[in-house]
Amino acid sequence: MGETFLILDPGSLTTVQDLGRFGWQSLGVPVSGALDSYAAQTGNLLVGNDRQAAVLEMTVTGITLAVLRPACVAVTGAQTQIKVNSHMQSAWESFLVQPGDVIRIGQVASGCRMYLSVCGGIDVPPVMGSRSTSVGSGLGGFCGRTLRKGDILSVAFVPDLPHP
């Protein structure tokens, strides 16, 4: 619905995930979804989403992205450094970002997976009832693959956000 983020550096393994795709194993489709469902759900609640909304899941190394439209985001999961431009942000709290801002999520200091939730949820088409990426089968998420430099992510619902 609204192009919101431009991927500048995707990190080592960043995918779109939700709470998962289940029940298709008999057809050869693997189970997929956020590996830390608590962190994914909490991030969604922090930004006002349904628990099932699609988020970004980062493994070990974070992501750098440019903000294209106002958004409310939260980072949950593993301990890491979060910067918007040169300003530190706290994990497990929501914060606003504006066009022109650059969000940098660093390498984990403790843990393995981090989640970036955005108000409205990441907008990718559901496949078999889920927006989760299954990299091995090439299903779901953003073109069935990890994110790459230059990818543009949209938000499913673009709310009116306050401008600081």
N, C-alpha and C positions, 0 to 999 in steps of 0.2 A: 504494500500500500504506500509506504513512504521510504525512499532510499535514505538510510540513516547513518551507515558506517561504511567507510572505505578501508579495506585491509591494507595496512602499510607493511606489516611483518606478522605473519600468521603464527609464529612460534613453531614448535616441533610437531605437534599433533593437536590441532584445534578443529573441532567438529560441532555441528548443531545437534543437540540432543533434547529429548523430553523424557518423560518417565518410562517410555519404552514401547517396543513392539513385541507382543507375545502371541503365541498360539498358531504360528505359521511354520513351526519346525517340521511338520509332516510334509510340507511342500519344499523343504530345503532352505527355508528362510531362517537365519539365526535370530535369536533374541538380541535386542539392542536396546540402548537407552543409557541415561546418565548412570555412571558407576557410583557416584555418591548422591543418591536420591535425596537425602536430607539437605545437603548443601544446595542442590538445584531447586528443591521446593521452597526452601527458606529464602533464597534469592528472589524467586518469583513473588513470594508474599511481601517482601520488602519493597517491591516496585508496584504492588497492587494488581498483580496478575493472578490468574488461576494457577494452581500448583502444577498443572500439566503443560503450561506454555513452554515453547522451545527456547532454549538458552544456548550459550556457547560453552563448551567443555574444553578446557585447556589442560594438557598433560605436561607436567614438569616445567616447561617454559611458557611464559605468557604470550600476550599478543600486543601489537601496537596498531591502533586504528584511529583514523580521522573521523571526527563527528561532522555529519552533513546537515543534520537538523536537530533541534532541541530534543533531549531525551532524559529520562530518569533511569539510572542504572544502579546496580549493586554487584559487588564481587564477593563471592563466598567460597568456601572450601579451604584448600591448603593455604598456609601462611605465605604471603608474598608482599612485595612492595607495589603499591598502586599510585600512579601519578596522573594527574590531569594537567597538561602543560608542565610546569615545574612545581606544582602544588601536590603535596601528599594527600591521599584520601584514605579513609578507614575502610577496612573490610567489614562485612556483615552490617553495613549501613547503606541506605540509598543516598544518592547525590545526583544533582543536575549537571548536565553537560550541554554546551552550546555549539553551534556551527563554528568551525575553525579550531575547536579544541582537539588536542591529541591525547588519547588515553593510552598509557603504557602500563601493562601488567607484567611484572618481572618474573624471574625464575623462582620456583618455590624455595622457601627457607625450611619448611617442614611440611610434610604431606606429599601428595602426588597430583591431585586434580583440583583445578579452580574453575569457577563458573561465573560467567558474566550474564546477568539477567537484565533485560530492558523492558520498560513499561510498554505493554502491547504484545510482547513476545516476538521472537525472530520469525519472519514470514517466509516459510518454505512450504511447498505442497505436502500434505500428508500422503504417506504411502502405507497401505495396509493398516490404517488407523493410527499412524505415528509419524512425527516429523523427525525422528531420530535417524542419524547417519549410521549405516552399516557399511563401513569401508570395504570389508572383505567381499561383500556381495554387490557393492555399488548402488545400494538402495537408500532412498531418503536423504534427509539433510540438504545440504547445498550441493546439488548435482551428484549426490552419492559419494562424495569425497571429502578429504580434509580441505580446510580453507587455504587459499593461495593469495599471494600479494596481488593487489588489484581487484580482488572480488569486492562487490558492493552488496551489503546486506540491507534488507528492508525490514521494517517493523510491521507486524500484522495489523495493528491498530495504532494510529498516531493520535494520542490525546493532546488536548490543549495543556501546555505546561507553563508555569510561571516563568518569566524572564527575570533573572536576578539583576 
